[in-house]
Amino acid sequence: MKKIFAVSALALVLGMSGAASAQMAAGGFQGPGLAPMSVTDALKLNDDTAVVLVGQIERSLGDEKYLFKDASGTVTVEIDNEDWRGLNVTPQDTVILNGEIDKEMFRDTIVDVNSIALKK
């Protein structure tokens, strides 16, 4: 009975880890999406509007916030620690940020970043 239980538990663990691996390796849409826009144009958009920005992260502002710049200006972006996904970036690197506009009363507009990638 103990052997049957142990084998069943092992099979369950292996099956779950295989499903988790398949989810992590799953792909997604590979085709056209939102066109990149300038910081100046992004700041004119409504709350929760999706944006793609291309430029550099100048510096950390603390609490997962960073100063992002492109040729048109600067904006504060919020990048959650898990959204970095192991990517290391310097102020000299050009990055592509996918996110959405976050406007609140009595606070400057920021971009809430969902993903970040180095521009190739």
Secondary structure, DSSP 8 states (H G I E B T S, - for coil): -HHHHHHHHHHHHHHHHHHHHHHHH-----S-----B-HHHHTTS-TT-EEEEEEEEEEEEETTEEEEEETTEEEEEEE-GGGGTT----TTS-EEEEEEEE--TTS--EEEEEEEEE--
